Amino acid sequence: MATRRQSFSAKVASSEAAITCRQAELTAYDVRCCISGINVPGLLVASHIKPWGKFPDDRLNPRNGLCLSNLHDAAFDSGLITLDEKLQVVLS
C-alpha cells in the first residue's frame, strides 16, 4: 500500500505533467484558440481529441490535443462540433 507521502508525490507529479502538457498545447497553437483565435490564456484549455478516460496512453501525447476556448471545448466535448484536418469546424 502506498504511503501518504508516495500518494502525494504521485499526485504532484501528475499535476506537474498536466501543467506541462497544457503549456505545450497552448504554445503549439501560439496561445490562441484554434477555432476563434482568442488569445486570452485564462479562457483557453488544452482539450483532448481522444477522451482522457478512454485512452490513458494518449493523455500526455501532444498530438492528442487542441487549444480551445472554454466555449469551444464544451461544444467539442459534447459532440456538437468536431474539426477536420485543416481545423475547420464541422457541425454535428
C-alpha positions in Angstrom: 0.0 0.0 0.0 1.3 3.5 -0.9 2.1 5.8 1.9 0.6 9.2 2.1 3.9 10.7 1.0 4.1 8.4 -2.0 0.4 9.2 -2.9 1.0 12.9 -2.5 4.2 12.7 -4.7 2.3 10.8 -7.4 -0.4 13.5 -7.4 2.1 16.3 -7.6 4.0 14.6 -10.5 0.7 14.0 -12.3 -0.3 17.7 -11.8 3.1 18.9 -13.0 2.8 16.7 -16.1 -0.7 18.1 -16.8 0.5 21.7 -16.4 3.5 21.0 -18.8 1.1 19.3 -21.3 -1.3 22.3 -21.1 1.5 24.8 -21.7 2.9 22.7 -24.6 -0.5 22.6 -26.2 -1.1 26.3 -25.8 2.3 27.0 -27.2 1.8 24.7 -30.2 -1.2 26.9 -31.1 0.6 30.2 -30.4 -1.7 30.6 -27.3 -4.7 31.0 -29.4 -8.0 29.0 -29.7 -7.6 27.1 -33.0 -11.2 27.9 -33.8 -11.8 31.6 -32.8 -8.3 32.8 -32.4 -8.9 34.3 -29.0 -5.6 34.7 -27.2 -6.6 35.1 -23.5 -4.7 32.3 -21.7 -7.3 32.3 -18.8 -10.0 31.4 -21.4 -8.1 28.7 -23.1 -7.9 25.0 -22.4 -5.8 22.1 -23.7 -8.5 19.9 -25.0 -8.0 16.2 -25.7 -9.0 14.8 -29.1 -9.3 11.3 -27.8 -11.2 11.2 -24.5 -8.9 11.3 -21.4 -10.7 8.4 -19.7 -10.9 6.1 -22.6 -7.3 6.5 -23.9 -5.0 6.7 -20.9 -1.9 6.1 -23.1 -2.6 9.3 -25.1 -3.3 11.5 -22.1 0.1 13.3 -22.3 0.5 12.9 -26.1 0.9 16.4 -27.6 -0.6 15.1 -30.8 -3.8 14.4 -28.9 -4.6 18.0 -28.1 -6.2 21.1 -29.3 -6.0 24.6 -27.9 -9.7 25.7 -27.5 -11.6 28.4 -25.7 -13.8 27.2 -22.9 -16.9 27.6 -25.1 -15.5 25.6 -28.0 -14.1 23.0 -25.6 -17.5 22.4 -24.2 -19.1 22.2 -27.6 -16.3 19.8 -28.8 -16.6 17.6 -25.6 -20.4 17.5 -26.0 -20.1 16.3 -29.6 -21.8 19.4 -31.0 -18.8 20.2 -33.2 -15.7 18.5 -34.5 -12.8 19.7 -36.6 -11.5 18.4 -39.9 -7.8 18.0 -40.8 -7.5 21.7 -41.6 -9.0 22.7 -38.2 -12.3 23.8 -39.8 -15.4 23.4 -37.7 -17.8 20.6 -38.7 -21.2 20.8 -37.1 -22.6 17.5 -35.8 
